Amino acid sequence: MESLPVRTDAPDAAVIARAAARLRDGGLVAFPTETVYGLGAHALDAAAVARIYATKGRPAHNPVIVHVADVAGARAVTASWPPIAARLADAYWPGPLTLVLPRAATVPDIVTAGLDRVGVRVPAHPVALALLRAAGIPVAAPSANASDRISPTTAAHVIASLGDTADVLVLDGGASDVGIESTVLEVSGDVPLLLRPGGVSRESLAATLGVEVAVHAAVRAAIGVGDAGDGAADRDDDAPRAAPGMLRRHYAPRAQLVLVAHADPHALRAALAAAHAAHGDAVGALTVGASPIAPSTAVHEVMPADPAAYARRLYAALHAMDARGVRTLVVERVPDGAAWDGVRDRLARAAVS
């Protein structure tokens, strides 16, 4: 694995050209986006995309998102472009919103887990956009980490997760600004359907569209909204998922993650006491804002009370806990409200044992 620094104010043309050529030739490039770092390959080259799955240890039933430089690139990999897609692209692209639409015939099965729809987005990071424009191809890119583990928000996270022996060129464009993955919205049906909460809230989407956004049962179960139904789409089997991020366990640190009620100091102290009894000082805690915490906690990080700021720091905090050797991580649940959906979803899936 080779890591190259890349300026974000004026991405280095020679480095970008080298990475773009690697993608066109079927190689792998890890690159920064505003959400997390992606592990990219030529989206229309099935063998290249297979290298993503092999490098990550990613299950074949978990599809990957296609990154493009502009709307024209999105229309080239989709079979239809309804007015709702045009409206959302105009409002949020470049940005942390993935649209799921019928796929073009040129998109290989491996990209979509064999389904007839594809997720596509235009990232809002100067290095990512420079790479996509120079490559001139659509780029399939899930997060650049070992499957089910914490997504990377820095180049160092990529190297630590994938290992320095992986055959990957890493473009180091600094820390990601959003910090969690994109919102994924299905727009091929009559009603827009949220498949993964992320950098764009469902409240914002509803305001833009003037209609309510439906929430997939698997997402409702994770974020605690309404009736989660039977959870069939969130089961542990090999059925293809409609979008990335819908596996029951995902985004997980090596430590066991234990969620406790928000703003409940008694529950927090009880969970910490149990963790200390089991693992001594190899215990960590994430709390929100000024929440009280038992002073015996070995590793404690106070997370921001603002949802966007919390999301920006979440994965870095989880990586830091792993690096400190934490075995049990007690996490205070975040507040209610749609603005917290993305963080709530990530914590819920990380806590699944």
ChimeraX attribute file (.defattr): number of C-alpha atoms within 10 A of each C-alpha:
attribute: neighborCount
match mode: 1-to-1
recipient: residues
	/A:1	14
	/A:2	14
	/A:3	18
	/A:4	14
	/A:5	14
	/A:6	20
	/A:7	16
	/A:8	16
	/A:9	9
	/A:10	10
	/A:11	18
	/A:12	14
	/A:13	14
	/A:14	9
	/A:15	15
	/A:16	22
	/A:17	16
	/A:18	14
	/A:19	25
	/A:20	24
	/A:21	15
	/A:22	18
	/A:23	26
	/A:24	21
	/A:25	13
	/A:26	19
	/A:27	21
	/A:28	27
	/A:29	28
	/A:30	28
	/A:31	28
	/A:32	33
	/A:33	29
	/A:34	25
	/A:35	29
	/A:36	28
	/A:37	33
	/A:38	27
	/A:39	27
	/A:40	30
	/A:41	32
	/A:42	27
	/A:43	28
	/A:44	23
	/A:45	21
	/A:46	16
	/A:47	15
	/A:48	20
	/A:49	25
	/A:50	15
	/A:51	18
	/A:52	24
	/A:53	21
	/A:54	13
	/A:55	19
	/A:56	20
	/A:57	14
	/A:58	18
	/A:59	14
	/A:60	20
	/A:61	21
	/A:62	24
	/A:63	29
	/A:64	28
	/A:65	27
	/A:66	28
	/A:67	28
	/A:68	28
	/A:69	25
	/A:70	17
	/A:71	18
	/A:72	9
	/A:73	20
	/A:74	26
	/A:75	18
	/A:76	17
	/A:77	23
	/A:78	21
	/A:79	17
	/A:80	15
	/A:81	16
	/A:82	12
	/A:83	10
	/A:84	16
	/A:85	21
	/A:86	12
	/A:87	12
	/A:88	18
	/A:89	20
	/A:90	11
	/A:91	14
	/A:92	18
	/A:93	17
	/A:94	19
	/A:95	21
	/A:96	23
	/A:97	30
	/A:98	31
	/A:99	27
	/A:100	26
	/A:101	25
	/A:102	19
	/A:103	23
	/A:104	17
	/A:105	13
	/A:106	13
	/A:107	21
	/A:108	19
	/A:109	18
	/A:110	21
	/A:111	27
	/A:112	25
	/A:113	21
	/A:114	16
	/A:115	18
	/A:116	16
	/A:117	24
	/A:118	30
	/A:119	28
	/A:120	28
	/A:121	27
	/A:122	26
	/A:123	26
	/A:124	20
	/A:125	20
	/A:126	18
	/A:127	25
	/A:128	27
	/A:129	21
	/A:130	19
	/A:131	28
	/A:132	24
	/A:133	18
	/A:134	18
	/A:135	21
	/A:136	16
	/A:137	20
	/A:138	27
	/A:139	29
	/A:140	25
	/A:141	25
	/A:142	28
	/A:143	30
	/A:144	32
	/A:145	26
	/A:146	21
	/A:147	22
	/A:148	21
	/A:149	19
	/A:150	26
	/A:151	31
	/A:152	29
	/A:153	32
	/A:154	23
	/A:155	24
	/A:156	14
	/A:157	21
	/A:158	28
	/A:159	21
	/A:160	14
	/A:161	18
	/A:162	19
	/A:163	15
	/A:164	13
	/A:165	9
	/A:166	13
	/A:167	15
	/A:168	24
	/A:169	21
	/A:170	26
	/A:171	25
	/A:172	21
	/A:173	24
	/A:174	17
	/A:175	22
	/A:176	20
	/A:177	19
	/A:178	23
	/A:179	28
	/A:180	30
	/A:181	30
	/A:182	26
	/A:183	24
	/A:184	27
	/A:185	28
	/A:186	26
	/A:187	21
	/A:188	18
	/A:189	11
	/A:190	8
	/A:191	13
	/A:192	22
	/A:193	19
	/A:194	26
	/A:195	26
	/A:196	29
	/A:197	29
	/A:198	28
	/A:199	26
	/A:200	22
	/A:201	19
	/A:202	23
	/A:203	13
	/A:204	13
	/A:205	21
	/A:206	14
	/A:207	12
	/A:208	13
	/A:209	14
	/A:210	9
	/A:211	11
	/A:212	14
	/A:213	19
	/A:214	16
	/A:215	21
	/A:216	21
	/A:217	20
	/A:218	23
	/A:219	24
	/A:220	21
	/A:221	21
	/A:222	23
	/A:223	24
	/A:224	14
	/A:225	15
	/A:226	10
	/A:227	10
	/A:228	17
	/A:229	12
	/A:230	11
	/A:231	16
	/A:232	11
	/A:233	19
	/A:234	19
	/A:235	13
	/A:236	10
	/A:237	11
	/A:238	10
	/A:239	13
	/A:240	19
	/A:241	21
	/A:242	24
	/A:243	26
	/A:244	22
	/A:245	26
	/A:246	23
	/A:247	20
	/A:248	22
	/A:249	19
	/A:250	22
	/A:251	25
	/A:252	24
	/A:253	23
	/A:254	18
	/A:255	20
	/A:256	18
	/A:257	23
	/A:258	22
	/A:259	21
	/A:260	21
	/A:261	14
	/A:262	17
	/A:263	18
	/A:264	14
	/A:265	16
	/A:266	14
	/A:267	15
	/A:268	24
	/A:269	19
	/A:270	13
	/A:271	20
	/A:272	26
	/A:273	17
	/A:274	13
	/A:275	22
	/A:276	19
	/A:277	11
	/A:278	13
	/A:279	13
	/A:280	14
	/A:281	17
	/A:282	19
	/A:283	28
	/A:284	26
	/A:285	26
	/A:286	22
	/A:287	23
	/A:288	20
	/A:289	15
	/A:290	11
	/A:291	16
	/A:292	15
	/A:293	18
	/A:294	15
	/A:295	8
	/A:296	13
	/A:297	19
	/A:298	16
	/A:299	17
	/A:300	20
	/A:301	16
	/A:302	16
	/A:303	22
	/A:304	17
	/A:305	15
	/A:306	14
	/A:307	19
	/A:308	19
	/A:309	14
	/A:310	22
	/A:311	25
	/A:312	23
	/A:313	19
	/A:314	23
	/A:315	24
	/A:316	18
	/A:317	17
	/A:318	24
	/A:319	21
	/A:320	16
	/A:321	25
	/A:322	17
	/A:323	11
	/A:324	14
	/A:325	15
	/A:326	22
	/A:327	22
	/A:328	27
	/A:329	27
	/A:330	25
	/A:331	24
	/A:332	23
	/A:333	20
	/A:334	24
	/A:335	17
	/A:336	13
	/A:337	13
	/A:338	17
	/A:339	20
	/A:340	21
	/A:341	27
	/A:342	26
	/A:343	24
	/A:344	24
	/A:345	24
	/A:346	26
	/A:347	25
	/A:348	22
	/A:349	22
	/A:350	24
	/A:351	21
	/A:352	13
	/A:353	10
